[in-house]
Amino acid sequence: MPDNYSDAENLELQIAKSPQRISGMRVLKEQWKLPGKPADLSTVAADSWRQTNFNFAEEIKLIENGLNLEARFSASAYTLSARNMDMAGFATLWSRSFLTCSDITTLIRRGGYQSAMPLIRQAVELIGAQWGLTSEIDTWRRWTHEAFNQESDSRAIEQKVGHYFSGESIASDPNLRIIYKAASDFGRPNFGPSALFVANGANRVRYPLIFADQAFHIGWAELIFSWLMMLNRKQLHLSMRIPNFFPIDAKNKHQIIEHIQLIEEYLSDDQKCRIEEYEDKAGRPRHLMINFRRQLSDQRARLLF
């Protein structure tokens, strides 16, 4: 991907610019705050909320600050020179990934680890798609020309789906690739990951089934919070690569760089739960989960998927 995206590059090969204009654009003008504690949580989920806030105050603060930086960054697109439909292609996907990551944080705080997995996969796809658009902006422009037309037979506005998935952007990034594959496996009805969510501590002798388990779990919280930080870092890196759409000022850019450094320091701790790529004796690509445990007093486990 070029250091600075330019819609002038290969202009002779690109289709016409979008027919729409940006009208009624709104941006977040106040500091972004993570949602507060949901009402009527179950006793177990409320305890997870309490324990997560106590044990992961640093992580929650980092994620909230990162989302706040994203919000301020995205608002720079309100500048007249940046406010065009090509920018809207990126901002449309960014808006979705932003709220998805905020929702994931709320789920983790209430012990909703398994519910977060499909959303994590969604966030990776949305961020990966933005990276894809840096070299495939014509796919967005083509959709803007084809969408919103009147379809006579159904007497409806034809809202073209505009299928788009940038698998190459995900596969080429080692962090996105690991997160995407793991979140996909854990979000589907696969037996191994499902057992981790409903039968913590299962082995060849016993299967301690707990229906709708929302109890606090250090391993899941460490893993997913670290994924959220990686996604936040990736989004900020991407947006700094396209200053013609998001012309952030020097002060905010400096704060973003400092924030990314804090994330990298946090992620350098090898005692936290993480997933690594692993190749077994047969040459099969697999995933190795390291430092998985429910409570601080539990022994750290290594799990191979």
GIRAPE-V79305 format. One record per pair of residues at least 6 apart in sequence whose C-alpha atoms are under 7 Angstrom apart, sorted by sequence separation. I is the first residue (numbers start at 0). J is the second residue. D is the distance in Angstrom with one decimal. If there is no record, write none. Layout:
I_J_D, I_J_D
//
This chain:
76_82_5.8, 106_112_6.7, 149_155_5.9, 150_156_5.9, 169_175_5.4, 170_176_5.1, 201_207_6.1, 278_284_4.6, 292_298_6.5, 149_156_4.6, 150_157_5.7, 169_176_5.3, 185_192_5.2, 238_245_6.6, 277_284_5.8, 278_285_5.8, 292_299_5.3, 148_156_5.6, 149_157_5.9, 198_206_6.0, 199_207_6.8, 277_285_5.0, 291_299_5.4, 292_300_6.4, 106_115_6.4, 147_156_5.6, 148_157_5.4, 198_207_4.9, 276_285_6.1, 277_286_5.3, 290_299_4.6, 291_300_5.0, 147_157_5.4, 198_208_4.5, 276_286_4.9, 277_287_6.0, 290_300_5.4, 291_301_6.5, 146_157_6.2, 147_158_5.4, 197_208_5.6, 198_209_5.9, 275_286_5.7, 276_287_6.3, 289_300_6.4, 290_301_6.2, 103_115_5.5, 146_158_5.3, 197_209_5.2, 274_286_6.5, 275_287_5.3, 289_301_4.7, 146_159_5.1, 197_210_6.2, 274_287_5.5, 275_288_6.5, 288_301_5.5, 289_302_6.7, 145_159_6.9, 197_211_6.9, 274_288_4.4, 287_301_6.9, 288_302_5.0, 103_118_6.8, 197_212_6.0, 273_288_5.8, 274_289_6.2, 287_302_5.8, 288_303_6.3, 273_289_5.5, 287_303_4.6, 272_289_5.5, 273_290_6.9, 286_303_5.9, 287_304_6.3, 272_290_4.6, 286_304_5.2, 99_118_6.4, 142_161_5.9, 271_290_6.1, 272_291_5.5, 285_304_5.8, 270_290_6.7, 100_122_6.8, 99_122_6.2, 96_122_4.9, 232_259_6.0, 96_125_5.8, 33_63_6.2, 96_126_6.6, 32_63_6.6, 92_125_5.7, 93_126_6.9, 131_165_5.4, 228_262_6.4, 31_66_6.9, 31_67_4.8, 128_164_6.0, 30_67_6.1, 92_129_6.7, 128_165_5.1, 131_168_6.0, 127_165_6.0, 130_168_6.3, 89_129_5.6, 124_164_7.0, 127_168_5.3, 225_266_6.8, 127_169_5.5, 27_70_6.2, 27_74_6.6, 26_74_5.3, 178_226_6.8, 221_271_6.2, 222_272_5.3, 88_139_6.4, 221_272_5.6, 222_273_5.5, 123_175_6.5, 218_272_5.5, 123_179_6.3, 51_108_5.6, 120_179_5.4, 48_108_4.8, 21_82_6.6, 47_108_6.4, 48_109_4.7, 21_83_6.1, 47_109_5.3, 120_182_5.6, 20_83_6.6, 21_84_6.5, 47_110_5.5, 119_182_6.3, 120_183_6.1, 20_84_6.5, 45_109_6.5, 19_84_6.9, 44_109_5.0, 117_182_6.7, 44_110_5.8, 116_182_5.1, 117_183_6.9, 17_84_6.3, 33_101_6.6, 116_185_6.3, 117_186_5.2, 116_186_4.9, 34_105_6.9, 113_186_6.9, 218_291_4.8, 218_292_5.0, 217_292_6.2, 218_293_5.8, 217_293_5.0, 216_293_4.4, 217_294_5.9, 216_294_6.5, 113_196_6.4, 177_276_7.0, 111_213_6.0, 110_213_4.5, 110_214_5.8, 110_215_5.6, 112_219_6.6, 130_237_6.8, 126_234_6.5, 107_220_6.4, 14_137_6.4, 17_140_5.4, 13_137_6.2, 16_140_6.2, 17_143_5.7, 18_144_6.6, 17_144_6.2, 100_227_6.7, 4_133_6.0, 0_133_7.0, 0_134_7.0, 86_244_5.3, 81_243_6.0, 81_244_4.7, 81_245_6.7, 50_215_6.9, 58_224_6.7, 62_228_6.4, 65_231_6.3, 69_235_6.8, 47_214_5.8, 47_215_4.5, 76_244_5.8, 44_213_5.5, 76_245_4.8, 43_213_6.1, 44_214_6.4, 75_245_5.3, 76_246_6.8, 43_214_5.7, 75_246_5.7, 73_245_6.4, 75_247_5.7, 72_245_6.8, 72_247_6.0, 68_255_6.7, 4_240_6.8, 3_240_5.2, 4_241_5.4, 2_240_5.7, 3_241_5.4
//
